[in-house]
Amino acid sequence: MEARGLGEITINPVRKLFMTAGAKRVSDKAAIELARIIEDKTRLVAVEAEKLSAHAGRKTVMKRDIRLAKKILEG
């Protein structure tokens, strides 16, 4: 089975997230799917945060950009 998710996130850390949530066992397909979801949502936040930092005239994305991007995307 595939050792990675869709891109950057490997399935082992995702499995650990499931375990901390109380899961006893996690299929590879479930871990891969959650990795894809995490990556998609993370990418959206990163893109929005970059827009915010550029709007503020900065090249560096700051913690506050991430937090504001999250708020904006949550609606």
For each residue, the residues with C-beta under 8 A, 3 or more apart:
1: 28 29
2: 11 28 32
3: 10 11
4: 7 9 10 11 32 35
5: 8 9 10 11 14 31 32 34 35 36 38 39
6: 9 32 35 36 39 40
7: 4 39
8: 5 39
9: 4 5 6 13 14 35 38 39
10: 3 4 5 13 14 35
11: 2 3 4 5 14 15 28 31 32 35
12: 15 16
13: 9 10 16 17
14: 5 9 10 11 17 18 26 31 32 34 35 38
15: 11 12 18 19 26 31
16: 12 13 19 20
17: 13 14 20 21 34
18: 14 15 21 23 26 30 31 34
19: 15 16 22 23 26
20: 16 17
21: 17 18
22: 19
23: 18 19 26
24:
25:
26: 14 15 18 19 23 30 31
27: 30 31
28: 1 2 11 31 32
29: 1 32 33
30: 18 26 27 33 34
31: 5 11 14 15 18 26 27 28 34 35
32: 2 4 5 6 11 14 28 29 35 36
33: 29 30 36 37
34: 5 14 17 18 30 31 37 38
35: 4 5 6 9 10 11 14 31 32 38 39
36: 5 6 32 33 39 40
37: 33 34 40 41
38: 5 9 14 34 35 41 42
39: 5 6 7 8 9 35 36 42 43
40: 6 36 37 43 44
41: 37 38 44 45
42: 38 39 45 46
43: 39 40 46 47
44: 40 41 47 48 73
45: 41 42 48 49 66 69 70 73
46: 42 43 49 50 61 69
47: 43 44 50 51
48: 44 45 51 52 69 72 73
49: 45 46 52 53 61 65 66 68 69
50: 46 47 53 54 61 65
51: 47 48 54 55 69
52: 48 49 55 56 61 65 68 69
53: 49 50 56 58 59 60 61 62 65
54: 50 51 57 58 59
55: 51 52
56: 52 53 65
57: 54
58: 53 54 61 62
59: 53 54
60: 53
61: 46 49 50 52 53 58 65 66
62: 53 58 65 66
63: 66 67
64: 67 68
65: 49 50 52 53 56 61 62 68 69
66: 45 49 61 62 63 69 70
67: 63 64 70 71
68: 49 52 64 65 71 72
69: 45 46 48 49 51 52 65 66 72 73
70: 45 66 67 73 74
71: 67 68 74
72: 48 68 69 75
73: 44 45 48 69 70
74: 70 71
75: 72
